[in-house]
Amino acid sequence: MMKLPSVLHYTAEHLWVQETDDGNWLAGITDYAQDLLGDIVYLEMPKVGNTLTAEQSCGLVESVKTGSDLHAPMNGVVTEVNEALINMPEAINDNPYQSWIFKFTPADINDTERLLTAEAYAKLVE
């Protein structure tokens, strides 16, 4: 059974995002995506300070099966990356919603209106 926390927002490119208390947002890949990829062995994260352009590639997730681009969930700037995942990318397979990949500040908070709810994402991946 696929997990889809309703507190998160989702993209059609299989990322989840969540606002944090400091106004930044966390981004990671969904349970569906990690399941599809299989065992994750390597992450190429966006660099801190990089500008994100919605739906454009900003990193890479590699598994034993394939490589998959990370697509920016919205326009913004990368403020932090999850350093712990560099040596333990498989943590995403174990806990996709605790294992955020990067943190960013959105350029326009209204961009969140283009994101999917858990319900809409579930329909997309059915």
N, CA, C and O of each residue as an XYZ file, in Angstrom:
504
protein
N       0.843     -1.204      0.000
C       0.000      0.000      0.000
C       0.879      1.256      0.000
O       1.744      1.425      0.860
N       0.643      2.114     -0.964
C       1.435      3.336     -1.095
C       1.064      4.341     -0.002
O      -0.112      4.586      0.266
N       2.077      4.904      0.610
C       1.847      5.932      1.630
C       1.820      7.299      0.966
O       2.682      7.625      0.151
N       0.811      8.102      1.329
C       0.687      9.468      0.820
C       0.182     10.392      1.930
O      -1.023     10.615      2.049
N       1.090     10.928      2.737
C       0.646     11.829      3.803
C      -0.127     13.030      3.230
O       0.339     13.700      2.308
N      -1.309     13.284      3.792
C      -2.161     14.349      3.263
C      -1.632     15.750      3.590
O      -2.083     16.731      2.998
N      -0.680     15.852      4.527
C      -0.122     17.178      4.879
C       0.878     17.675      3.835
O       1.261     18.845      3.845
N       1.302     16.780      2.932
C       2.301     17.156      1.935
C       1.641     17.594      0.631
O       0.479     17.285      0.369
N       2.408     18.318     -0.178
C       2.014     18.647     -1.554
C       2.869     17.775     -2.464
O       3.956     17.346     -2.080
N       2.373     17.515     -3.676
C       3.059     16.609     -4.595
C       3.192     17.230     -5.981
O       2.431     18.125     -6.348
N       4.177     16.739     -6.754
C       4.316     17.171     -8.142
C       4.053     15.964     -9.048
O       4.136     14.814     -8.616
N       3.736     16.251    -10.301
C       3.520     15.176    -11.283
C       4.822     14.412    -11.542
O       4.797     13.299    -12.068
N       5.966     15.016    -11.169
C       7.274     14.364    -11.349
C       7.695     13.565    -10.110
O       8.865     13.211     -9.967
N       6.745     13.285     -9.222
C       6.953     12.377     -8.084
C       7.827     12.937     -6.965
O       8.562     12.197     -6.312
N       7.741     14.247     -6.749
C       8.362     14.845     -5.563
C       7.272     15.235     -4.578
O       6.150     15.562     -4.965
N       7.620     15.196     -3.306
C       6.747     15.764     -2.283
C       7.422     17.025     -1.757
O       8.649     17.117     -1.752
N       6.641     17.975     -1.323
C       7.180     19.181     -0.701
C       6.370     19.508      0.541
O       5.180     19.208      0.633
N       7.053     20.135      1.494
C       6.405     20.489      2.750
C       7.013     21.783      3.266
O       8.234     21.938      3.299
N       6.160     22.705      3.666
C       6.637     23.966      4.230
C       7.185     23.720      5.632
O       6.631     22.925      6.392
N       8.278     24.406      5.971
C       8.840     24.306      7.315
C       8.514     25.596      8.064
O       8.019     26.556      7.473
N       8.794     25.611      9.364
C       8.457     26.761     10.203
C       9.193     28.028      9.804
O       8.723     29.132     10.079
N      10.357     27.879      9.150
C      11.149     29.071      8.804
C      10.831     29.625      7.411
O      11.525     30.517      6.923
N       9.773     29.092      6.771
C       9.393     29.608      5.454
C      10.086     28.915      4.293
O       9.746     29.149      3.133
N      11.056     28.065      4.600
C      11.664     27.234      3.561
C      10.768     26.024      3.333
O       9.868     25.737      4.122
N      11.032     25.326      2.246
C      10.286     24.115      1.929
C      11.258     22.957      1.770
O      12.362     23.130      1.254
N      10.844     21.773      2.216
C      11.614     20.545      2.017
C      11.091     19.850      0.772
O       9.905     19.940      0.455
N      11.978     19.156      0.067
C      11.569     18.382     -1.102
C      12.239     17.018     -1.065
O      13.411     16.899     -0.711
N      11.487     15.997     -1.433
C      12.017     14.642     -1.515
C      11.208     13.858     -2.531
O      10.273     14.392     -3.129
N      11.558     12.601     -2.730
C      10.794     11.805     -3.695
C       9.734     10.984     -2.967
O       9.894     10.630     -1.798
N       8.664     10.693     -3.669
C       7.527     10.001     -3.064
C       7.795      8.512     -2.856
O       8.738      7.941     -3.404
N       6.946      7.919     -2.059
C       6.993      6.488     -1.811
C       6.832      5.731     -3.139
O       7.514      4.736     -3.383
N       5.933      6.213     -3.977
C       5.714      5.613     -5.298
C       7.008      5.627     -6.120
O       7.375      4.621     -6.726
N       7.688      6.768     -6.134
C       8.921      6.914     -6.925
C      10.029      6.002     -6.415
O      10.706      5.340     -7.202
N      10.216      5.966     -5.088
C      11.301      5.113     -4.562
C      10.998      3.652     -4.819
O      11.913      2.857     -5.033
N       9.724      3.287     -4.801
C       9.328      1.904     -5.066
C       9.624      1.541     -6.526
O      10.121      0.453     -6.815
N       9.314      2.458     -7.433
C       9.563      2.266     -8.853
C      11.064      2.157     -9.146
O      11.490      1.327     -9.949
N      11.850      3.000     -8.488
C      13.294      3.034     -8.731
C      14.008      1.802     -8.186
O      14.982      1.332     -8.774
N      13.527      1.287     -7.070
C      14.241      0.198     -6.407
C      15.331      0.773     -5.513
O      15.255      1.932     -5.104
N      16.337     -0.029     -5.212
C      17.368      0.381     -4.255
C      18.152      1.596     -4.754
O      18.835      1.538     -5.776
N      18.037      2.693     -4.010
C      18.723      3.936     -4.377
C      20.174      3.867     -3.907
O      20.454      3.576     -2.744
N      21.098      4.143     -4.843
C      22.519      3.992     -4.542
C      23.306      5.310     -4.624
O      24.434      5.388     -4.138
N      22.718      6.335     -5.233
C      23.460      7.585     -5.420
C      22.496      8.744     -5.632
O      21.451      8.604     -6.268
N      22.877      9.891     -5.082
C      22.090     11.112     -5.269
C      22.995     12.223     -5.761
O      24.076     12.444     -5.215
N      22.555     12.913     -6.780
C      23.216     14.141     -7.194
C      22.257     15.258     -6.807
O      21.209     15.437     -7.429
N      22.626     16.002     -5.777
C      21.727     17.021     -5.247
C      22.015     18.374     -5.896
O      23.123     18.628     -6.369
N      20.990     19.245     -5.909
C      21.261     20.600     -6.398
C      22.224     21.300     -5.434
O      22.272     20.961     -4.252
N      22.971     22.250     -5.922
C      23.916     22.970     -5.065
C      23.202     24.088     -4.327
O      22.299     24.730     -4.863
N      23.625     24.310     -3.084
C      23.082     25.406     -2.288
C      23.346     26.714     -3.027
O      24.460     26.964     -3.490
N      22.314     27.543     -3.132
C      22.431     28.809     -3.845
C      21.946     28.730     -5.281
O      21.721     29.760     -5.917
N      21.780     27.501     -5.806
C      21.280     27.337     -7.179
C      19.835     27.817     -7.288
O      19.037     27.662     -6.364
N      19.525     28.398     -8.430
C      18.157     28.797     -8.728
C      17.408     27.598     -9.289
O      17.907     26.887    -10.161
N      16.210     27.389     -8.775
C      15.348     26.315     -9.268
C      14.332     26.893    -10.241
O      13.759     27.954     -9.998
N      14.116     26.189    -11.338
C      13.068     26.549    -12.282
C      12.079     25.399    -12.299
O      12.450     24.260    -12.579
N      10.827     25.690    -12.001
C       9.797     24.667    -11.882
C       9.847     23.688    -13.052
O       9.929     24.086    -14.214
N       9.797     22.411    -12.720
C       9.755     21.291    -13.666
C      11.061     21.053    -14.427
O      11.134     20.136    -15.245
N      12.090     21.860    -14.171
C      13.390     21.637    -14.807
C      14.229     20.724    -13.906
O      14.074     20.719    -12.684
N      15.116     19.957    -14.534
C      15.974     19.049    -13.787
C      16.899     19.839    -12.849
O      17.484     20.849    -13.241
N      17.019     19.359    -11.602
C      17.898     20.043    -10.648
C      18.778     19.053     -9.892
O      19.501     19.435     -8.972
N      18.715     17.786    -10.280
C      19.517     16.771     -9.612
C      19.191     15.411    -10.201
O      18.480     15.302    -11.201
N      19.726     14.371     -9.561
C      19.585     13.029    -10.093
C      19.485     12.027     -8.947
O      20.174     12.145     -7.934
N      18.618     11.043     -9.130
C      18.518      9.924     -8.194
C      18.891      8.680     -8.997
O      18.271      8.382    -10.018
N      19.908      7.958     -8.530
C      20.298      6.730     -9.221
C      19.993      5.525     -8.350
O      20.259      5.511     -7.148
N      19.421      4.504     -9.002
C      19.143      3.252     -8.305
C      19.878      2.136     -9.036
O      20.537      2.368    -10.049
N      19.757      0.930     -8.509
C      20.394     -0.204     -9.172
C      19.784     -0.431    -10.551
O      20.433     -1.008    -11.423
N      18.549      0.013    -10.760
C      17.849     -0.195    -12.023
C      18.073      0.920    -13.039
O      18.260      0.651    -14.225
N      18.054      2.173    -12.577
C      17.999      3.295    -13.510
C      18.403      4.608    -12.844
O      18.582      4.668    -11.627
N      18.541      5.635    -13.635
C      18.752      6.988    -13.113
C      17.528      7.816    -13.423
O      16.912      7.632    -14.473
N      17.162      8.714    -12.546
C      15.978      9.528    -12.754
C      16.254     10.959    -12.332
O      16.784     11.198    -11.247
N      15.895     11.919    -13.189
C      16.096     13.325    -12.847
C      15.191     13.739    -11.692
O      14.059     13.275    -11.559
N      15.729     14.623    -10.870
C      14.909     15.328     -9.879
C      14.430     16.591    -10.579
O      15.242     17.339    -11.123
N      13.133     16.837    -10.574
C      12.598     18.044    -11.206
C      12.185     19.032    -10.122
O      11.514     18.665     -9.158
N      12.587     20.276    -10.286
C      12.262     21.305     -9.296
C      10.747     21.417     -9.132
O      10.019     21.513    -10.120
N      10.275     21.406     -7.888
C       8.831     21.475     -7.656
C       8.248     22.858     -7.979
O       7.093     22.970     -8.389
N       9.048     23.896     -7.793
C       8.621     25.260     -8.126
C       9.847     26.148     -8.262
O      10.960     25.727     -7.944
N       9.651     27.356     -8.726
C      10.758     28.304     -8.833
C      11.231     28.673     -7.429
O      10.427     28.800     -6.505
N      12.539     28.844     -7.283
C      13.070     29.213     -5.977
C      14.577     29.109     -5.945
O      15.241     29.048     -6.979
N      15.107     29.090     -4.719
C      16.550     28.996     -4.510
C      16.829     27.909     -3.476
O      16.177     27.852     -2.433
N      17.798     27.051     -3.772
C      18.187     25.979     -2.851
C      18.903     26.589     -1.647
O      19.865     27.339     -1.810
N      18.434     26.267     -0.442
C      19.033     26.821      0.779
C      19.834     25.792      1.575
O      20.678     26.153      2.395
N      19.563     24.502      1.327
C      20.264     23.453      2.079
C      20.067     22.128      1.370
O      19.069     21.935      0.677
N      21.019     21.207      1.538
C      20.832     19.836      1.064
C      20.992     18.894      2.261
O      21.665     19.225      3.238
N      20.380     17.742      2.173
C      20.438     16.765      3.261
C      21.733     15.965      3.151
O      21.783     14.930      2.486
N      22.775     16.457      3.810
C      24.113     15.852      3.749
C      24.111     14.384      4.180
O      24.908     13.593      3.674
N      23.233     14.016      5.099
C      23.189     12.638      5.605
C      22.903     11.646      4.483
O      23.346     10.499      4.535
N      22.160     12.090      3.469
C      21.798     11.180      2.369
C      22.950     10.905      1.416
O      22.889      9.945      0.647
N      24.000     11.721      1.445
C      25.133     11.510      0.540
C      25.755     10.138      0.793
O      26.068      9.405     -0.145
N      25.930      9.800      2.073
C      26.512      8.506      2.423
C      25.463      7.413      2.651
O      25.800      6.232      2.736
N      24.192      7.813      2.749
C      23.128      6.837      3.019
C      21.913      7.087      2.136
O      20.818      7.288      2.660
N      22.070      7.082      0.808
C      20.918      7.368     -0.058
C      19.787      6.357      0.093
O      18.632      6.654     -0.212
N      20.128      5.160      0.567
C      19.110      4.114      0.738
C      18.086      4.470      1.823
O      17.035      3.836      1.918
N      18.393      5.484      2.639
C      17.427      5.944      3.651
C      16.121      6.382      2.987
O      15.056      6.308      3.600
N      16.204      6.835      1.742
C      14.999      7.236      0.997
C      14.083      6.033      0.794
O      12.862      6.164      0.876
N      14.665      4.857      0.528
C      13.852      3.658      0.359
C      13.130      3.294      1.655
O      11.989      2.833      1.628
N      13.802      3.504      2.792
C      13.228      3.144      4.086
C      12.170      4.141      4.543
O      11.114      3.744      5.034
N      12.445      5.426      4.385
C      11.559      6.493      4.869
C      11.499      7.640      3.876
O      12.110      8.682      4.111
N      10.775      7.478      2.767
C      10.789      8.524      1.740
C      10.301      9.889      2.235
O      10.727     10.921      1.716
N       9.408      9.903      3.237
C       8.861     11.188      3.678
C       9.627     11.823      4.841
O       9.349     12.961      5.219
N      10.587     11.093      5.407
C      11.487     11.701      6.391
C      12.793     12.108      5.711
O      13.520     12.967      6.209
N      13.077     11.491      4.586
C      14.357     11.689      3.903
C      14.258     12.788      2.834
O      14.250     12.516      1.634
N      14.183     14.030      3.311
C      14.158     15.145      2.356
C      15.512     15.251      1.671
O      16.542     14.943      2.270
N      15.510     15.684      0.422
C      16.736     15.760     -0.360
C      17.317     17.169     -0.348
O      18.518     17.361     -0.158
N      16.437     18.155     -0.555
C      16.906     19.539     -0.482
C      15.837     20.448      0.099
O      14.650     20.124      0.116
N      16.304     21.602      0.577
C      15.439     22.614      1.143
C      15.544     23.833      0.236
O      16.621     24.132     -0.280
N      14.442     24.535      0.039
C      14.471     25.695     -0.842
C      13.517     26.781     -0.370
O      12.578     26.527      0.385
N      13.780     28.000     -0.834
C      12.880     29.118     -0.610
C      12.154     29.371     -1.929
O      12.798     29.650     -2.940
N      10.822     29.278     -1.935
C      10.097     29.517     -3.179
C      10.158     30.989     -3.595
O      10.148     31.893     -2.759
N      10.222     31.199     -4.910
C      10.235     32.564     -5.439
C       8.872     33.222     -5.233
O       8.785     34.421     -4.966
N       7.823     32.434     -5.358
C       6.462     32.940     -5.213
C       5.635     31.878     -4.512
O       5.428     30.786     -5.042
N       5.162     32.205     -3.313
C       4.426     31.236     -2.500
C       3.155     30.764     -3.204
O       2.664     29.674     -2.913
N       2.613     31.566     -4.127
C       1.404     31.168     -4.852
C       1.642     30.015     -5.811
O       0.689     29.400     -6.291
N       2.916     29.712     -6.098
C       3.250     28.556     -6.944
C       2.738     27.258     -6.331
O       2.543     26.271     -7.041
N       2.519     27.252     -5.024
C       2.030     26.032     -4.371
C       0.666     25.637     -4.907
O       0.277     24.473     -4.806
N      -0.063     26.577     -5.471
C      -1.390     26.263     -6.018
C      -1.298     25.312     -7.204
O      -2.283     24.657     -7.544
N      -0.128     25.225     -7.841
C       0.046     24.315     -8.976
C       0.392     22.892     -8.517
O       0.399     21.963     -9.325
N       0.674     22.725     -7.238
C       1.035     21.409     -6.718
C      -0.208     20.550     -6.507
O      -1.326     21.061     -6.432
N       0.003     19.245     -6.413
C      -1.098     18.294     -6.256
C      -1.347     17.960     -4.790
O      -0.425     17.953     -3.975
N      -2.604     17.685     -4.472
C      -2.943     17.146     -3.158
C      -2.607     15.654     -3.171
O      -2.336     15.084     -4.228
N      -2.625     15.036     -2.014
C      -2.380     13.593     -1.927
C      -3.401     12.835     -2.786
O      -3.057     11.867     -3.464
N      -4.644     13.285     -2.749
C      -5.710     12.655     -3.532
C      -5.444     12.739     -5.039
O      -5.567     11.752     -5.764
N      -5.080     13.937     -5.487
C      -4.823     14.152     -6.914
C      -3.593     13.347     -7.370
O      -3.575     12.797     -8.471
N      -2.566     13.286     -6.504
C      -1.372     12.516     -6.844
C      -1.710     11.022     -6.930
O      -1.238     10.325     -7.828
N      -2.515     10.547     -6.005
C      -2.916      9.127     -6.008
C      -3.618      8.766     -7.311
O      -3.381      7.698     -7.875
N      -4.475      9.653     -7.783
C      -5.175      9.420     -9.061
C      -4.186      9.370    -10.213
O      -4.315      8.546    -11.118
N      -3.184     10.269    -10.175
C      -2.164     10.349    -11.229
C      -1.398      9.036    -11.370
O      -1.099      8.611    -12.486
N      -1.082      8.398    -10.263
C      -0.212      7.219    -10.298
C      -0.972      5.885    -10.277
O      -0.355      4.820    -10.249
N      -2.290      5.944    -10.291
C      -3.099      4.726    -10.260
C      -2.761      3.777    -11.393
O      -3.360      2.706    -11.501
